[in-house]
Amino acid sequence: MKHPGKKSLIALIAVLFLGSLAAWQLTRSQENSLAYRTAELKRGDLVVTINATGTVEPEEVIDVGAQVAGRIVSFGKDAKEKTVDYGSLVEAGTVLARIDDSLYAADVAQAEAQLLSNKAGLQKAKADLFRTEQEWKRAQLLGPSEALSQSSYEGYESAHKNALAQVAVSEASIRQAEAALKRAQRNLGYCTITSPVKGIIIDRRVNIGQTVVASLNAPSLFLLAKDLTRIQVWVAVNEADIGKIRPGQPVTFTVDAFPNETFRGEVGKIRLNAAMTQNVVTYTVEITTDNADGRLLPYLTANVLFQLQKLENVLQAPNAALRWSPPVKEGKGPASAKTPAGGSLWVLDEKRTPRRIEVQAGPSDGINTAVESAELREDMQVITGIRMSEADRNGSGGGNPFTPKFGAGKKAKGEK
């Protein structure tokens, strides 16, 4: 007699056995696929810095303007006898531009003629003074008498005094005419724009034929840099970091024009007039640097590093290793592990399981941190993350292919 229930029981046992075997194989595969990313502890110098952005500026800039109005008729010649333009080297007194001086030359001629007229008036006044003075002397000898009436006597006296006053007026008018002549000559001289210092032209802001109008603010014609061998970098430093900056502090910076070259300088001055942009307060810090080769050009963008502290021959750990901690399995331990005040690093023991080492964390340069512990040694491997297998990265192995795979990113520098 056949027993169908017995066959069903055997089939059920076989299915359970195969399912258990498959689950065991899957669990083993997942355990074997779990690996850790590690990095070596290195010993060396650690430099703590503050990062900021600034602009390369000439140390001394002069804005050359016009004090009179008129039309630009020509430009001068530079040291190489070429027409003044961008980048021209000029000496003190070099003619930069000329303004049409026809009106101002006419003013000078008019002032000169007025001066001559006033001088002639003075000569006439002196002649009148001589005549009235002689008449007044004769009147004084006669005095009021039958030969000279009282009214005539007083008339001679009044005429003499008027002649004296007229001489004084003529002399004052001459001084006034001389002042007007000097003013006209000075305005005529302003028609020739000259360089006040030796330097290089950074910017030319006018063209020949352009009319400049001088008002309360003199129109700017040329921008000169006095000495480009001494250059500055103006850096906007956040208010949270300004307390760490001091004059004489060493600085390094790079510019996009020379990305593979590092320039050096030092903090020269901290300006106290803070600026606020989008509720962020910044202070301008002036950095002085040498530009003897002239490679640094004005107004380049500089990426600046202020050196706050330099530690020599210290043990360093990646910041990623100090941030990492192993995930806590459900039902095994607390939901989160407490981290010591100094920090902790995780290493693999003989069984390839993570083991925590408490360390004293020091300054950081943003990538590595100085650490101290009796258990640490140079070249020790510390855990920085979990590296998944290729199957897990591609979404196979029974999991959801759309689930994010944590720890599957690129390796950090020095990681294995």
C-alpha positions, 0 to 999 in steps of 0.5 A: 500500500502506497503512502502519499504523505510519506513522499510529501514529507520527504520532498519537504525535507529535501526542500528545507535542506536545499534552502538551508544550503543556499542560505549558508552559501549566500551568507558565506559569500557575503562574509567573504565579500566584506573587506575594509579600506585601510591607510598607513600611519605616516610620520612627517611634518604637519602644517596647520593652515587657514585657506582664503582667496585674494587678489594680486595688487600693485603695492602703489598705484597712481591714478593720473587725471586731468585738471582742465577740460578739452579734447585729447589731441595726442599721446606722448612717447615712452622710454622706448620712443613708442606711443604711450599705451598699456604696459609702457615704461615711463619716467617721471615727467614723461609726457603721457597725453596732450589736451587741445590748448587753443583756448588756454593759450588765448587766456594766457595772451589775454592775461599778458595784455591785461598786465601790460595795460595795468602797468601802463596805467601805473605809469600814468598814475605816477605821472599824475602823482608827480604833477599834483605833488609839485602843485601841492608844494607850491600851494603850501609855500603860499598858504591860504592868502590873498594870492591863493584862496582857501578853496584852491589850497584845499583843491591842491591838497585833495588832488595830491591825495587822489594821485597817491591813491591812484598809484596804489590802485594801479599797483594792486591791479598789476598784482591782480593781473600777474596772478591771473597770468599765472593762473592762465599759464598754469591751466595751459601747462595742465594741457600737457599730462605728465607722469608724476613718477617712474613706473608702468602704465597698467590702464589707459582710459582715453583715446585720441579725439576723446573729450575730457571734462574736469569737474569736482572729480578729475577724470582718470586718464591713466593708471600707473603702478610705481613698482611691480617688483614689490607686489601685494595680495589683498585677502578677505579673511573671515571674522572667525579666523582673523584672530589667528592672523598676525603681522609677519606670519608666513604665507604661501599662495598659488595663482591660476596662471602658474598652477604648479608653482607656489609663491611665498610672502608674509602678512604685512598689515591687517586693515580694520575697516571690515566689510560685510557681504551677505551677512558675512564679515571679512577683514582685508589682510595685506600680504607682501611678496617679492616679484623681482622676476615680474611673473605675478601680474596685477589683479590675478586671483590668489589661493592663499594659505596662512601658516598657523602652526608647523609640527615636525616629525609627528605621527599622522592619521587620515581624518577619514580614519578618525571619523570611521566606526564599525556598524553595530549589529542588531542585538549585539551591543548598544545602538552607538558606541561612545568615542573618547574625547581625544578620538579613536582609530580602528585596526584589524586584529589577527582574526581580521575583526576591527579593534579600537585604539584610543588616541589623543588627536592634535592639530589637523591640516584638513586631510591628516591629523596628528595622533598620539598613542602608545599602541600606534606605530609608523606604517600601521594600517588603520581602517578608513571604510568598508569596501564591498565586492564587485557583486555588491557594487553592481547590485547582484547577490540577491539585493536590490540593485537600486539600493545605495552601496555605502563605502563603495567609492574611490579609495582615498590617497594612501588607502588599500 
